[in-house]
Amino acid sequence: MQSFKTTRKRRARALVFFLFIFLFIFLYFYFIYIFIFFYLFYIINNQKSDYYNFDATASKL
């Protein structure tokens, strides 16, 4: 009975450990994906604003 209890505790501890590892990897890739998306969105917005500024200067000339 004692050995079964210890193996069950060890199995639960290993399960929680692997669950935390998978959660960490998932959050890591999730934040990288969000960071790349926002970075591309920022680059696109900057290009659009530069284009509009260039258009305004061209119309002033």
C-alpha positions in Angstrom: 0.0 0.0 0.0 2.8 2.4 0.9 4.7 1.7 -2.4 1.5 2.3 -4.4 1.0 5.6 -2.6 4.5 6.8 -3.3 4.3 5.8 -7.0 1.0 7.6 -7.3 2.5 10.8 -5.7 5.5 10.5 -8.0 3.3 10.1 -11.0 1.2 13.1 -10.1 4.3 15.2 -9.5 5.7 14.2 -12.9 2.4 15.0 -14.5 2.3 18.4 -13.0 5.9 19.0 -14.0 5.2 18.1 -17.6 2.1 20.1 -17.6 4.0 23.2 -16.4 6.7 22.6 -19.1 4.0 22.4 -21.9 2.3 25.5 -20.5 5.5 27.4 -20.5 6.4 26.4 -24.1 2.8 27.2 -25.2 3.0 30.7 -23.6 6.5 31.3 -25.0 5.4 30.6 -28.6 2.1 32.5 -28.0 4.0 35.6 -26.9 6.5 35.4 -29.7 3.5 35.1 -32.2 1.8 38.2 -30.6 5.1 40.1 -30.6 5.8 39.4 -34.3 2.2 40.3 -35.2 2.3 43.6 -33.4 5.8 44.4 -34.9 4.5 43.8 -38.4 1.4 45.8 -37.7 3.6 48.7 -36.4 5.8 48.5 -39.5 2.7 48.6 -41.8 1.3 51.6 -39.9 4.6 53.4 -40.1 4.8 52.9 -43.8 1.3 54.1 -44.3 1.9 57.2 -42.2 5.1 58.0 -44.1 3.2 57.5 -47.4 0.5 59.9 -46.2 3.1 62.5 -45.0 4.8 62.2 -48.4 1.5 62.7 -50.2 0.8 65.8 -48.0 4.2 67.3 -48.8 3.7 66.6 -52.5 0.3 68.3 -52.5 1.8 71.4 -50.7 4.5 71.6 -53.4 
